[in-house]
Amino acid sequence: MPCSSALAPFVIAALVALGPLPAGAQNNVAPPPAAISQRAKLCQMCHGRKGLPTVKNTPIIAGQHESSLLIALQEYRNGARTDDLMGRIAKNLSEDDMKALAA
């Protein structure tokens, strides 16, 4: 289990409350940091500020290739990878959100 199950409802509620990224940010190859910063802060709850986990048994995402991170998020969303928390988080992310987070 990558992150505490107790955090799951809060992380998911925050993702839903944030809604999709602003339209301008979705069209940029590299979105402005402010456009994705709130969603990235949610990732940091388990994966740490610099991709180094603060929660035991959470994968290290620091140093991962952008394409690997994007594929992982897509696989969590479509069920090819399974994890209760990451699956629910990924289902609430648009493709543009995933690209921005992976970047």
Sequence and secondary structure as in RCSB ss.txt:
>XXXX:A:sequence
MPCSSALAPFVIAALVALGPLPAGAQNNVAPPPAAISQRAKLCQMCHGRKGLPTVKNTPIIAGQHESSLLIALQE
YRNGARTDDLMGRIAKNLSEDDMKALAA
>XXXX:A:secstr
  S TTTHHHHHHHHHHH S  HHHHH SS  HHHHHHHHHHHHHHH TTS  SSTT    TT  HHHHHHHHHH
HHHTSS  HHHHHHHHT  HHHHHHHH 
